[in-house]
């Protein structure tokens, strides 16, 4: 996951338009924000902005609303 997130952080800013299928990656991106590995969390944090630039705030917010809430 770490390598994939790093690759996305590098490649997403240079693309003008992403396929609609990339919206399916957002739940995994949000899950990575809570990963036990600090390197994965850091890369996921870096990937949020490029995803939001391409998808828009509203689409990211809709995906966040669909995410499961875990209370401990």
C-alpha positions in Angstrom: 0.0 0.0 0.0 2.9 2.3 0.8 4.3 2.1 -2.7 0.9 2.6 -4.3 0.2 5.7 -2.3 3.7 7.1 -3.0 3.1 6.5 -6.7 -0.2 8.2 -6.6 1.2 11.2 -4.8 3.9 11.5 -7.6 1.6 10.9 -10.6 -1.8 12.5 -9.7 -0.8 16.1 -9.8 0.5 15.9 -13.4 -2.7 14.3 -14.8 -5.4 16.6 -16.1 -8.3 14.3 -15.8 -8.8 11.0 -14.0 -11.1 8.1 -14.9 -14.3 7.9 -12.8 -13.1 4.6 -11.5 -10.6 6.4 -9.2 -13.5 7.3 -6.9 -13.5 3.6 -5.9 -10.0 4.2 -4.4 -11.2 6.8 -1.9 -12.5 4.4 0.7 -9.1 2.6 0.7 -7.4 6.0 0.9 -9.5 6.9 4.0 -8.8 3.5 5.5 -5.1 4.1 5.0 -5.3 7.3 7.1 -6.0 5.0 10.1 -3.3 2.4 9.3 -1.0 1.2 12.0 2.1 1.9 9.9 3.1 5.6 10.3 4.6 5.6 6.8 1.3 4.5 5.2 -0.6 7.1 7.2 1.8 9.8 6.0 1.6 8.8 2.4 -2.2 8.7 2.7 -2.3 12.2 4.1 -0.2 13.4 1.2 -2.5 11.7 -1.3 -5.7 13.3 0.0 -5.1 16.7 -1.6 -4.3 15.4 -5.1 -7.5 13.2 -5.0 -9.5 16.2 -3.8 -8.1 18.4 -6.6 -9.2 15.9 -9.2 -12.5 14.7 -7.7 -13.7 17.8 -5.9 -14.6 18.4 -2.3 -18.2 17.2 -2.6 -17.3 13.8 -4.0 -14.7 13.3 -1.3 -17.2 14.4 1.4 -19.8 11.9 0.0 -17.2 9.1 0.2 -16.3 10.1 3.8 -20.0 10.0 4.8 -20.2 6.4 3.4 -17.1 5.3 5.4 -17.7 3.3 8.5 -17.3 5.1 11.8 -15.2 3.1 14.3 -15.5 4.1 18.0 -13.2 2.6 20.6 
